[in-house]
């Protein structure tokens, strides 16, 4: 095998990480290059490939019947397509100058070096574990991989008590709180913010707070966990804040994730201010011709702010993988950036956001107008019409759309996609009012709620000094 990239010689692509970005890249590269042209070896330290981490809370809560339903493509299916998947194998070092990686079999402990012609780093992200006493005690769980989900379910099955504490109230925290309620647990969420869902402004987060309490979840805001208390058996028994203790038979960490870039840092690869790998538009690691990176371990360009951010979402990871695989396979593709779109739910309350929050706009030095409207998902007279709240930010003077947040019942969440497209296109709120959206009473009022907000925002911009 040639190690110098000679045309016509069989080359080796090594992929570190067997989930969305890594295996999408491997699969796309295989579509473009036969096995006699490109050998593909993928290392995955867990037991699974190509799965939906986003579905884990719904598996834990029983909405998804079993783990296998979250797996899009098994290792055997990848192998049948000519991708050498090696499970329970962890890459421990990247030798950039020597163009090789060191991999260790987690079962046997044996390790060896493997040369590469092209390398894809898709190491994902890891749950934030607070640096405090007891954070690693049995019964404390992060939820990032299928292995994490299985470990949590094993704990739930073996625990007699029915008290759970969720630390953090972001997407994972809120979704896991609902999942644990469905499993019959008494759930307390300890959140250091003033309201849950810090990706929303506090006035919109308050709507989520009410919905969570309506489910029977105890919300403790403006509080930070300082230690995890353990019993005589070493297992978790409570969490403590400065002012109180909350009994717990199980603790789930939902305080976010950080890019898993220890390997990259040790190899001297470029990292951004959030700790994620920096790439060009082709997802090639900056300054390295034959190394690509994608998924939760990279930083991406925020098209609204014009700077890099770390946003861990499966949608991005799959797109990154497609771009990387196309480029590795000899084609050409780019990933231009994101606007920060995300949706979630608490019971039947749908939560959506895209673009900037007020504090993001202030931090960036932008002057803006904000409006909030109440509307319905369907024509008000049509059965099943449900209320929704839409908040919109627009830049003062220019009227450029800066962000949208939506909280409501069925039919609310995916409306954020209208705003995501408008943000990507750089539209003003005035231009949005003329969008030709689909209308019929079962689907929308005559004026869609997003367009009602756009009209009000346009008026606010015109009135602003």
ABEGO torsion letter per residue (X at the ends): XBAAGBBGBBBBBBBBEABAAAAAAAAAAAAABBAAABBBBBBBABABBGBBAAAAAAAAAGABABAAAABABBAAAAAAAGBBBBBGBBBABBBAAAGBBBBBBAAAGBBBBBBBABBBBBAEBBBBBBBBBGAABBGBBBBABAAAAAAAAAAAAABABABBBBBEABAAAAAAAAAAAAAGBBBBBBBABABBGAABBAAAAAAAAAAAAAAGBBBBBGBBBABBBBBAAGBBABBBBAABBBBBABBBBAAEBBBBAAAAAAAGBBBBAAGBBBBBAAGBBBGBAABBBBEAABBBBBAAAGBBBBBBBAAAAAAAAAAAAAAAAGBBBBBAEBAGBBBBBBEABBBBBBEBBAAAAAAAGBBBBBBBBBBBABBAABBGBBBBBBBBBBBBGAGBBABBBBBBBBGAAAAAAAAAAAAAAGBBAAAAAABBBBBBAAABBABBAAAAAAAAAAAAAAABX
